[in-house]
Every structure is written in structure tokens, then in C-alpha cells.
């Protein structure tokens, strides 16, 4: 997984990282400067510009969000669930 500067085309960041500490998530949603996804360790939220973790324990990796509600699958039975976002 990699992110590029839209003006220059140069790579901004890549995962897995060179130190091997971070893996590339399975991306579920990119919205409002954030990359949401899942890894074997659970959901992640990354800053799309830097690739840095934006939240420590996001709880879900939504497939859709309008800024007020996030739609995700529950881990236990894979049912669709709506969650209120924090604004």
C-alpha cells in the first residue's frame, strides 16, 4: 500500500514500513483525509497524508460514512451495523 502526492506524483508513505513494525491494512474506506482498514490486530485509522495512526483503538473500520454515521460489519457474525461518529 502506498500514498502519493497528487501534485508531484512522489510517494508520501508506504506500508508495510521499512522497519517492519507496521503492516498494510485491508482498506475499507478513504474519506476526509483518513484511511480506514483492518489488520490481524483489528481496525485502524490512518492519516492519509502521513500514514501515521490517527486513532489508538478505533473500534470499527467502516465501509461507508457520511461524517455522522459509519456503517461497518460486526466481527462476530458479519452483520451490518451503524455507529455514530465522533465530530
N, C-alpha and C positions, 0 to 999 in steps of 0.2 A: 504494500500500500504506500502511496506517495502523494504529496500535495505540491502543487506548482503555483508560482506567482503568475497570475493571469496577464500581467503587463510585460514581463520579461521572459516567461517560459522556463525560468530557472526553478529547480527543485527547492522547496522550502523545508520539507522534512520527509522522513520515510520510516516505516515500521515493517518488520522488526528493526529496532535500532542497532547501531554498531556494537554497543556494549552487551547486547543480548538480554538486557533486563526487561524489555517491553516487546510484546508480540503485536501483530496486526490484528485488529478486531474484524469480525464479520459485520460489516456496516449495515445498519438498518435504516438510518435516516441522516441526511445532512440538511440542516436548517439554521438560519440566523447565526452563522459563524460557528456552529457546533457540529461535531461528528458523533453520532450515537452508534453504538455497536455492542457486540458481545464477544467475550473471550471465554476460555475454560475457567477463568476465575470470576466470571459474572459480567454484568453490564458495565460499560464505560462511556464517558462523555469526554471528548477531546476538543480543544480549541483548534478550529480548522486552520488558523494562520500559523500556529507554532507547533501543533501536535501534542502539546502538554495536556496532562489530565486537568479537566475543568472542575470535576466533582470527585470527591473521595469515594462515596458509595451511592451512586445514583439510584439504585433500586430497580430501575427498568431501562430497557433500550427500546424506545418507541419506534413504530413503523410509520406513524403519522402524528403530527402535532400542528395545531393552529396557534400555538402560543398560550392557549388557555387549557387545552385538554391534550393528553398524549394517549395514543392507542397502542397497546402492547399485548404480547402473548404471555399468559402466566406460565411459569416453569413447570408446575405440577401437572396440568392437564392440557396445556396449549389452547386454552380458551381466550377469546379476545376480551380485553378489559380496558376500561377508560380510567385515566388517572388525571387529577387536577395538576396543572403545572404550577411551579412557584414563580411568580412575577415580582 
